[in-house]
Amino acid sequence: MKNTEALEQLVDALRCLPGIGPKSALRMAYHLLQHNRKGASQLSSAITNAIELVGHCSHCNNFSEEVICSLCSSKDRDPSILCVIEMPSDLMMLEQTHSYNGMYFILMGKLSPLDGIGPKDIHLDRLLKRLDAGIVKEVILANNFTVSGDATAHYVTELLKARGIRLSRIARGLPMGGEIEYVDSGTLAQAMIERKIIKD
């Protein structure tokens, strides 16, 4: 049975979400139309509202309704330290640790030539402009430890080496509460390489 044109458009629209294939999109569309038309209407309004109101912070590139987000305009943050991360979700995770009090710059992605994502697509020009202000003294790279994350960290490192800014990258190793017996060999090797000196 052929679906109506409006239903087909809804299914196609839902397929733009990550991890949603044709069958999942069709199930969602049927659910919204059959069981939750009010929810569908709220979803539609919320998406329209977010598209109209949410942009990017001119400093950190995070999603914001203001030109400068609340984190970047805070007087309690250290503007001399800049943590470069891939996505807004990474910022949320780092903030939950209560271990960092500097500023952020969000790339909104990572280098992935196979997917057609190059340096211009991850806002490196905006990062360099931020550093040109001369306020940042240290850049912490907090990219994911994936092939694309490592490639991005390496590219940014090469880009910033000549700028006289201290560069560091978050460490990787054993998780809290982890037992050596159950850790994979790659993580264990990295923990040995990035070990800390206790007494010299």
Disulfide bonds with the S-S distance in Angstrom:
none
